Amino acid sequence: MLFVFLAVLGVVLVAVGIYLPRTGKDVIAERLAAFNHRARSLEEIELQQPFTERVVRPFIRQLADAMGRFQQARSKNPKEGQVKGLEAIQAKLALAGNPYRWTPADYLGMKAFAALLLGGLLMLIAPSYMGALFTPGPWLVLPVAGLIGVIMGSVVINKLVAIEV
């Protein structure tokens, strides 16, 4: 008799346990829904993007645009040469597996950024050494540092693109 009573009590408790959570209010779900329905401002949406997407990538694209305008100004046939160059860069990026989702403009911008960064660092680290190379004056240091930066930037970026994943 005791076993039957315990079996019936167990079945009743299981039924009550299954039925009760469905009838009551779910406090946690209500609180989460309150936070979910709050409208986010445009600033919050923009700040959720990573720093590289908000700041670095637009800066690099602007550098690439400036570099493209400079190339067009100095080229005799700007459209044809630029298209061939961009196609060659796109082919290299495709062979490398499109690292960092770079476009040819991103690649050129990164190359210009690396040139500016490395040239500036070279000038800051050893201005007396660079100045001693040129007797007319230190104003020649910046173009030479920029040229070295372009070469080193190209080497660094080519190494990044050449890395196989």
Secondary structure as GFF3:
##gff-version 3
##sequence-region A 1 165
A	DSSP	alpha_helix	2	23	.	.	.	ID=ss1
A	DSSP	alpha_helix	27	36	.	.	.	ID=ss2
A	DSSP	alpha_helix	42	47	.	.	.	ID=ss3
A	DSSP	alpha_helix	51	51	.	.	.	ID=ss4
A	DSSP	pi_helix	52	56	.	.	.	ID=ss5
A	DSSP	alpha_helix	57	74	.	.	.	ID=ss6
A	DSSP	alpha_helix	78	95	.	.	.	ID=ss7
A	DSSP	three_ten_helix	99	101	.	.	.	ID=ss8
A	DSSP	alpha_helix	104	125	.	.	.	ID=ss9
A	DSSP	alpha_helix	127	133	.	.	.	ID=ss10
A	DSSP	three_ten_helix	138	140	.	.	.	ID=ss11
A	DSSP	alpha_helix	141	162	.	.	.	ID=ss12
###
